[in-house]
Each structure stands twice: as C-alpha cells, then as structure tokens.
C-alpha cells in the first residue's frame, strides 16, 4: 500500500473536519520512510507531493 492510499484510509473520527488534514499525508510519508530505514532529518518533498496527489484523487473519487 502506498503512503497516499494509506493516508486516505486513516479515519480521524470526530476530527475529520479539522483544518489541515493534509498533515496526515505528510506524517504517513514520514512513517513509511522511517519503517523503510530511509528516514532522516530532511523533508521528503517529492514523496509527499506524490502521496498528496494520490490522497486527493482518492478523496475526490469518494465525493465525486
């Protein structure tokens, strides 16, 4: 499962309407990198961009 798909499946319950839910994507990418052993102090810009695009496409499919 990709980070974008995983982030789209995370349910925040009563916090689903929080401002800034895209942080779930950033944190999921970070977690995946840590689990792969590739995590470091740098922000994974490209990985987060890809995951965010996938996350948004999945959510758009749910509501569209």
N, C-alpha and C positions, 0 to 999 in steps of 0.2 A: 504494500500500500504506500502510496506517495504521501509526502507531508501535506500537500494541498487537500487531498481526499480525506486524510485523517482529520485535519482541522475542520473540514466541513461536517464531519460526523460527530464532533465534540458538541455535546449539549451543555449549555450553561444554566439551564433551568430558569429560575426567576431572573437571572442576569442576562438572558438572551438579548435584551434590548439595550444593553449597555452601549454607551458611546465608545467607539474604538474596538469593535470585536475583531478587527484585523490583527490585533495583538496575539490572538490565538494562533494565527498563521505564523507569525514571527517566532513565537515560543515553540511551536511544533517543529519548525525547521531547525531551530537550535537544539531541541531534544534529539531529533534524528541525527544531527551531526555529532552530538555527544555520544550517542549509542554506537555510531559507526567508528568512533575514535578519531573523528576529524574535527572535533570542536576545538576552537581556540578563542582568543580574545576578540578576533575580528568578526564583524557582522557579515553574514553570507548574503550579499546584495542580490546576486543572480539567483541563488536558490530560493530566496524569499520572493523575488519577482515571479518566478515560475509557479511557486506554490500559491501565491496570491491570485494569479490568473486562473489557475485551476479551481481554487476555492470559490472565486466569484462566478465562474462558469457553472459550477455545481449548484450554488445557491440560486443563480438566475434560472436554472432549469427547474428548481423546486417551486418557484413563484411564478414562472412564466408559462 
